Amino acid sequence: MRVAGARSRTGVGLFGGGYVVPSRPGSFFGTPFPDQDLATLVSRFRDSHGWEAIALELTCRPSGAFDLVVFRGTLQPGAGPEDGWTLTVDHSFQPSEPGAADDAEPTELRQAGDPTEAVERLRAVLRQHAELSGEEPTMPAPVTEEQLAAAELRLGAPLPGDLRALYLEADGDGGSEALAGYGWLALDAALAERDSYIGVPTWFGWEHGWHQVVFDADPPDTVRRCSGHPGWLPFATWFDGNYFAVDLAPAAGGRPGQVIEVGRDFNDGPRYVASSVTAWLGQALGRPDPYGPQRSGDGRRRFMDSGLDEQPAPGLQEIHLYDAPSPVDLGPLAATPRLRRLYLVRCTAADLSPVAALPVEDLAVDLVPEADLLPLTGHPHLASLAVGSETPLDLAPLRTLPALRSLDLSRCPTTDPALLADLPGLRYLALSATQWTALIAAGRLPTHLAAARLAGAPPLTAALDLLAALGVDTSTAHRLSGTLEEAV
């Protein structure tokens, strides 16, 4: 039996390995499941060592002998027994997002909202709610001009005139959800959600986020490409982790005070909703938005299992191809000028030339024998690349990729891994155990890695050895061997 797992603030998870009960040969995991025992074990280590998160591996043999390795949460096992370990070297590093920079091009468009019209529409929405529910909502007292001024000082920007006018009518809906079925947040609650959640980019850690891409809104260039920004003030919610927010720092094609949707389901990019709070209220009343740009309606994602469409929708920013006839002809991608992510899963490509002209930032592809990376030479946007091949690849084109920060070569034959030390922007690298061994032996480990992955099914001890080679102190790892009789 070999079980790998981890503990974080939210609990214990088993991620790799397993065991078979002889009396139940069809069962991968036996009964009883070891969750509770492992939870007790790692809780003791957490309490005794003060580790916030813990990685562990327990190996038991039929003889009763066992080996236990426990280390702090610098290590994270993959979701399956062949996914290996993710190793965090620099916990302080987080990839930047394109729209988070303060020097982004400012918009020249003006606010579209109208304070007087917004108040009239608010009252109409409340009347609509009363007619449908049979009771008048009890609204809280309005905020004061002093409270609004303090909020604007905290935001570093004035509130849109229409939202300001609404707060001078009432400080939220008092929990009545009378605003077209949404919860209208009190001003202090809106500021708190902005400061703790909406105002900061979302980062799930390297085990989930090494290939993170933030998509553009629809219409393009209206909203900054980031998962969180201090210029977004949430004002309404369905209490599902998602919010409608006013955008005080729009992209070059957006309007100050426009309404966007952000939150739990929008970590890969906010959704444009309306040109103003006034227009958003009008949508609740079935009225068109006179300033709202027309959306293409094509969506941002497409999952295909029979090859590319002859004419993919031009608004697509993400395409996944599953089990398509190989090799896949990528030529139709010319119809997707906004494509940011392309994944080929259980299918191959022979020519990456169509990708060269697209703003793809995240590419996962398997290549047919004799295909190469040459068409990607000089690609200005490619930030994360996962490539598989049955034959050795020439990695020289990787030197020409200025945005490359994340690379997975674990499914490629070892070629010249020493070249990887010449990639100064590389922050995440996934290799097989054989490839890591060759890199260490050559003395050519990349010097700026923030995280790494040891692919395959290596033991935790191998991951600790790699961490040590990357300069992380592993002397606090706990290792225990013995027999079950001795443990009892």
ZIBEL-V661232 format. One record per residue. N is the residue number from 1. PSI is psi in radians with two decimals (none if undefined). OMEGA is omega in degrees with one decimal (999 if undefined). NEAR is the number of other C-alpha atoms within 8 Angstrom. Layout:
# ZIBEL-V661232
<<N	PSI	OMEGA	NEAR> <N	PSI	OMEGA	NEAR>>
This chain:
# ZIBEL-V661232
<<1	2.33	174.0	10> <2	2.12	-179.4	11> <3	2.22	174.2	13> <4	2.52	-178.9	13> <5	-3.11	-179.4	14> <6	2.73	174.2	15> <7	2.33	173.5	14> <8	-2.87	179.7	10> <9	-0.44	-173.3	6> <10	-0.14	178.5	5> <11	-2.91	-177.2	7> <12	2.42	175.8	11> <13	2.45	173.8	8> <14	2.24	-171.1	9> <15	-0.43	-175.8	13> <16	2.86	179.1	14> <17	-2.81	-178.5	10> <18	-3.08	177.1	9> <19	2.81	-178.5	10> <20	2.31	174.8	12> <21	2.16	-176.2	11> <22	-0.60	-178.4	5> <23	-0.16	179.5	4> <24	1.28	-172.4	8> <25	-0.36	179.7	8> <26	0.00	-175.0	5> <27	2.20	177.1	8> <28	-0.83	174.9	9> <29	2.34	-176.4	9> <30	-3.00	178.8	10> <31	2.31	4.5	5> <32	2.67	178.7	4> <33	2.44	-169.9	7> <34	0.30	-176.7	6> <35	-0.92	-171.4	9> <36	-0.73	179.6	7> <37	-0.73	179.0	7> <38	-0.65	178.3	9> <39	-0.74	178.0	11> <40	-0.73	-178.3	8> <41	-0.89	-175.8	8> <42	-0.50	176.3	11> <43	-0.64	178.1	8> <44	-0.71	177.9	8> <45	-0.68	179.2	11> <46	-0.79	-177.7	12> <47	-0.69	-175.5	8> <48	-0.51	-176.8	6> <49	-0.20	-178.4	6> <50	0.39	-179.8	7> <51	2.23	179.0	10> <52	-0.69	178.6	9> <53	2.67	-172.9	11> <54	2.43	170.5	17> <55	2.45	-178.6	16> <56	2.76	172.6	13> <57	2.22	179.9	13> <58	2.14	178.8	12> <59	2.17	178.1	10> <60	2.45	179.3	10> <61	2.77	-178.4	8> <62	-0.45	-179.9	5> <63	-0.26	-175.5	4> <64	-0.12	177.2	9> <65	2.55	179.6	11> <66	2.74	172.7	12> <67	2.28	179.0	11> <68	2.25	175.7	12> <69	2.25	-179.1	13> <70	2.37	179.0	11> <71	2.83	179.4	13> <72	2.98	-168.6	11> <73	0.42	171.7	13> <74	-0.33	-178.8	10> <75	2.50	178.0	13> <76	2.09	177.8	12> <77	2.67	179.0	14> <78	3.10	-176.0	13> <79	-0.33	-178.6	7> <80	2.94	-175.2	9> <81	-0.30	179.5	11> <82	0.12	-174.9	9> <83	-0.13	174.5	11> <84	-2.62	-174.5	14> <85	2.43	170.2	14> <86	2.27	-175.0	14> <87	2.12	177.7	13> <88	2.13	-178.1	11> <89	-0.74	-179.0	13> <90	1.77	-177.5	8> <91	-0.33	-175.5	6> <92	-0.29	-175.5	4> <93	2.33	172.2	6> <94	2.39	179.2	5> <95	2.49	178.2	4> <96	2.76	177.5	5> <97	2.49	-171.7	10> <98	-0.62	-174.7	9> <99	0.07	-175.5	9> <100	-0.28	-175.0	11> <101	2.50	179.8	7> <102	-0.29	-176.6	4> <103	0.34	178.8	4> <104	2.63	-179.1	7> <105	2.19	-177.8	6> <106	2.75	176.9	7> <107	2.63	174.0	11> <108	0.03	-179.5	6> <109	2.67	-179.2	8> <110	2.89	176.5	6> <111	2.56	-178.7	11> <112	-0.19	-175.4	10> <113	2.80	178.6	14> <114	2.02	-175.8	9> <115	-0.78	-178.1	13> <116	-0.79	179.4	8> <117	-0.65	179.5	8> <118	-0.75	179.4	16> <119	-0.73	178.2	12> <120	-0.72	179.7	8> <121	-0.63	175.7	12> <122	-0.82	-179.1	11> <123	-0.63	177.9	8> <124	-0.68	177.8	9> <125	-0.71	178.9	14> <126	-0.67	175.6	13> <127	-0.70	178.8	9> <128	-0.72	178.9	8> <129	-0.75	-179.1	14> <130	-0.67	179.3	11> <131	-0.66	-177.7	8> <132	-0.64	-175.2	6> <133	-0.33	-179.3	6> <134	0.17	177.8	7> <135	2.57	179.0	6> <136	2.30	176.8	8> <137	2.50	175.4	10> <138	1.94	-174.4	7> <139	2.53	178.0	10> <140	2.89	175.9	9> <141	2.61	179.9	7> <142	2.85	173.9	9> <143	2.93	179.9	12> <144	2.89	175.7	7> <145	-0.60	178.3	7> <146	-0.72	177.6	6> <147	-0.69	177.5	8> <148	-0.73	179.9	10> <149	-0.70	178.5	8> <150	-0.68	178.6	8> <151	-0.73	-179.6	10> <152	-0.61	175.4	11> <153	-0.72	178.7	9> <154	-0.65	179.4	6> <155	-0.44	-175.3	9> <156	0.30	-179.2	6> <157	2.64	177.4	7> <158	2.56	173.7	7> <159	2.62	173.4	9> <160	2.50	-176.1	12> <161	-0.64	-177.4	9> <162	-0.69	177.9	15> <163	-0.61	176.9	11> <164	-0.76	-179.5	11> <165	-0.61	179.2	12> <166	-0.72	179.9	13> <167	-0.35	173.3	12> <168	-0.12	172.3	11> <169	-0.74	-178.9	10> <170	2.59	179.5	12> <171	1.26	-175.4	16> <172	-2.99	-175.0	13> <173	0.10	178.3	17> <174	0.41	178.9	11> <175	0.14	-177.0	7> <176	-0.28	-176.7	9> <177	0.68	-176.7	11> <178	-0.15	-177.3	13> <179	1.33	179.2	12> <180	0.57	178.0	9> <181	-0.09	178.6	7> <182	2.79	171.8	10> <183	2.08	177.2	15> <184	2.06	-173.4	14> <185	2.43	168.6	13> <186	2.71	-174.2	11> <187	-0.79	179.6	12> <188	-0.67	178.6	6> <189	-0.67	177.5	8> <190	-0.76	178.7	12> <191	-0.68	179.9	11> <192	-0.75	178.4	8> <193	-0.67	177.5	11> <194	-0.79	-176.0	13> <195	-0.64	-172.7	10> <196	-0.30	-169.8	8> <197	-1.07	-172.6	9> <198	-0.49	-174.8	16> <199	-0.02	-177.5	14> <200	2.52	177.1	11> <201	2.58	179.0	9> <202	2.29	178.8	7> <203	2.08	-176.5	6> <204	0.00	-177.9	7> <205	2.85	-172.3	7> <206	-0.48	-179.0	9> <207	-0.36	179.1	9> <208	-0.48	-165.9	7> <209	0.22	-175.0	9> <210	-0.45	178.9	10> <211	0.50	-176.5	9> <212	2.35	175.8	7> <213	2.38	173.7	9> <214	2.12	-176.5	12> <215	2.81	176.7	10> <216	2.64	176.6	12> <217	2.96	176.9	13> <218	1.97	10.3	10> <219	2.72	-176.3	10> <220	2.62	171.7	8> <221	0.45	173.9	12> <222	-0.56	-176.4	14> <223	2.49	177.6	15> <224	2.50	177.6	12> <225	1.42	175.2	14> <226	2.80	-177.3	15> <227	-0.18	176.5	15> <228	2.57	-179.0	14> <229	2.45	-179.9	11> <230	-0.25	177.2	11> <231	0.12	177.9	9> <232	2.08	179.3	14> <233	1.91	178.0	14> <234	2.44	179.2	15> <235	-0.24	179.3	13> <236	2.68	-176.4	11> <237	2.79	168.8	14> <238	0.11	-177.5	10> <239	0.58	178.3	7> <240	0.27	-176.6	6> <241	-0.03	177.6	9> <242	2.65	-173.6	13> <243	2.62	162.4	13> <244	2.32	-176.5	12> <245	2.61	169.4	13> <246	2.42	-175.8	15> <247	1.89	-179.7	14> <248	-0.05	-179.0	13> <249	1.12	-174.9	8> <250	2.91	172.3	15> <251	3.10	-171.5	14> <252	-0.48	-178.9	10> <253	0.15	-178.4	12> <254	3.00	179.9	12> <255	2.38	172.4	13> <256	2.35	-179.4	13> <257	0.04	176.7	15> <258	2.74	-179.2	17> <259	2.30	178.3	15> <260	2.83	175.2	14> <261	2.25	-174.5	13> <262	2.96	175.6	17> <263	-2.65	-170.3	12> <264	-0.74	-175.4	8> <265	0.18	-176.1	7> <266	0.60	179.2	12> <267	-0.35	177.8	13> <268	0.33	174.0	10> <269	2.36	-179.9	13> <270	2.85	178.1	16> <271	2.27	174.5	10> <272	2.35	-175.8	12> <273	-0.91	-175.0	9> <274	2.83	-177.0	12> <275	-0.28	-177.6	16> <276	2.93	173.4	14> <277	-0.64	176.8	15> <278	-0.82	179.7	13> <279	-0.64	179.2	14> <280	-0.74	175.9	13> <281	-0.61	177.3	12> <282	-0.61	176.8	12> <283	-0.65	178.5	10> <284	-0.42	-180.0	9> <285	0.11	179.0	9> <286	0.44	-178.9	6> <287	2.47	-178.6	8> <288	2.78	178.0	7> <289	1.88	-174.5	11> <290	-0.39	-179.1	5> <291	-0.08	-173.5	6> <292	2.13	175.9	7> <293	2.62	179.3	5> <294	2.31	176.1	5> <295	2.62	179.4	6> <296	-0.50	-179.2	8> <297	0.19	-177.0	4> <298	-0.32	-175.7	8> <299	3.04	-176.3	7> <300	-0.30	-173.7	9> <301	2.66	174.0	8> <302	2.30	177.9	8> <303	2.15	-173.7	8> <304	2.51	179.2	11> <305	0.26	179.4	8> <306	0.44	-178.8	9> <307	3.02	-178.7	10> <308	2.53	170.7	11> <309	2.66	177.1	6> <310	-0.60	177.1	5> <311	1.45	178.5	6> <312	2.66	-179.7	11> <313	2.30	-174.3	8> <314	-0.37	-179.0	9> <315	-0.02	-177.2	12> <316	2.36	174.8	15> <317	-0.16	179.1	13> <318	2.29	177.1	11> <319	2.27	171.9	13> <320	2.21	175.1	11> <321	2.18	-178.6	15> <322	2.23	170.4	13> <323	0.58	178.7	9> <324	2.71	176.2	12> <325	2.29	-176.3	8> <326	2.60	-5.9	7> <327	2.60	-179.2	9> <328	2.31	173.9	12> <329	1.98	-177.9	9> <330	0.06	-178.6	11> <331	-0.73	-179.6	6> <332	-0.21	178.5	11> <333	-0.26	177.6	10> <334	-0.37	179.8	9> <335	0.03	-177.1	9> <336	1.28	-173.3	13> <337	-0.14	-179.0	10> <338	0.20	-174.1	10> <339	2.20	179.7	14> <340	-0.48	-176.9	13> <341	2.35	177.6	12> <342	2.11	177.9	12> <343	2.24	169.3	10> <344	2.04	-174.6	12> <345	2.12	-178.2	12> <346	0.65	172.4	8> <347	2.85	-172.2	14> <348	2.86	175.0	13> <349	2.60	179.1	14> <350	-0.39	-174.0	10> <351	2.08	-179.6	10> <352	0.15	-177.3	11> <353	-0.71	-179.9	8> <354	-0.41	-179.6	11> <355	-0.45	-173.2	11> <356	-0.54	-176.1	10> <357	0.10	-175.4	7> <358	2.71	-179.4	12> <359	0.67	-178.0	11> <360	2.24	178.2	12> <361	-0.42	-176.3	11> <362	2.04	-175.9	14> <363	2.20	173.6	13> <364	2.09	-171.7	11> <365	2.51	168.4	12> <366	2.38	-177.4	13> <367	2.55	173.7	13> <368	2.78	175.9	11> <369	2.47	179.1	7> <370	-0.17	173.1	5> <371	2.80	-176.3	8> <372	3.11	-178.7	9> <373	0.05	-174.6	11> <374	-0.67	179.8	6> <375	-0.32	-179.9	10> <376	-0.03	-177.2	12> <377	2.21	176.3	11> <378	0.17	-178.7	8> <379	2.13	-171.8	10> <380	-0.29	-172.2	8> <381	-0.39	-170.2	11> <382	1.98	-176.4	14> <383	-0.60	179.5	11> <384	2.36	-176.1	13> <385	2.22	171.5	12> <386	2.08	-174.7	10> <387	2.41	176.0	13> <388	2.58	-179.3	11> <389	2.58	176.5	13> <390	-0.25	-178.7	9> <391	2.74	-179.7	8> <392	2.53	-179.7	9> <393	2.53	170.5	10> <394	2.03	-175.9	9> <395	0.03	-176.2	9> <396	-0.65	179.2	7> <397	-0.37	180.0	12> <398	-0.47	179.5	9> <399	-0.35	-173.7	9> <400	0.13	-175.6	9> <401	1.74	-172.4	14> <402	-0.43	-176.2	10> <403	-0.06	-172.7	9> <404	2.12	178.4	14> <405	-0.34	-173.8	10> <406	2.33	-173.6	13> <407	2.33	176.7	12> <408	1.92	177.6	11> <409	0.33	-171.8	12> <410	-0.27	179.8	10> <411	0.40	177.6	10> <412	2.56	172.8	12> <413	2.56	179.1	9> <414	2.19	178.1	8> <415	-1.66	179.7	7> <416	1.27	-176.1	7> <417	-0.33	-179.8	9> <418	-0.42	178.4	9> <419	-0.44	-175.6	10> <420	-0.38	177.6	9> <421	-0.23	-179.8	10> <422	0.16	-178.3	7> <423	1.56	-172.1	10> <424	-0.41	-179.1	8> <425	-0.03	-175.8	9> <426	2.17	-179.0	13> <427	-0.32	179.6	10> <428	2.34	-178.3	13> <429	2.22	177.6	13> <430	2.15	179.8	12> <431	2.85	172.7	14> <432	2.93	179.0	12> <433	-0.70	178.9	10> <434	-0.74	-179.7	8> <435	-0.74	177.7	11> <436	-0.71	179.5	11> <437	-0.75	179.5	8> <438	-0.68	-178.9	9> <439	-0.75	179.1	12> <440	-0.74	-179.5	10> <441	-0.58	179.7	7> <442	-0.15	-177.6	7> <443	0.59	-173.8	6> <444	0.73	175.8	11> <445	2.36	173.2	10> <446	2.43	-170.5	11> <447	-0.15	-175.3	6> <448	0.40	-178.5	8> <449	2.34	171.5	12> <450	-0.40	-179.9	11> <451	2.80	-179.9	13> <452	2.80	173.7	12> <453	2.30	173.7	12> <454	1.77	-172.5	15> <455	2.92	-178.1	14> <456	-2.58	-179.4	10> <457	0.93	-178.9	8> <458	2.71	176.0	11> <459	2.84	179.3	7> <460	-0.55	179.5	10> <461	-0.63	177.4	7> <462	-0.66	177.4	8> <463	-0.66	177.1	13> <464	-0.67	178.1	9> <465	-0.70	178.6	8> <466	-0.72	176.7	9> <467	-0.76	179.4	13> <468	-0.71	178.2	10> <469	-0.50	179.1	8> <470	0.09	173.2	8> <471	0.20	179.9	7> <472	2.34	178.9	8> <473	2.06	179.7	7> <474	0.26	-175.3	9> <475	-0.31	-178.8	4> <476	0.01	177.2	6> <477	2.42	-179.8	9> <478	2.17	-179.4	8> <479	2.26	-178.8	8> <480	2.29	176.1	7> <481	2.63	179.2	8> <482	-2.72	177.9	9> <483	2.79	179.8	9> <484	-0.61	178.5	9> <485	-0.73	179.8	6> <486	-0.66	-178.0	6> <487	-0.66	178.9	6> <488	none	999	4>>
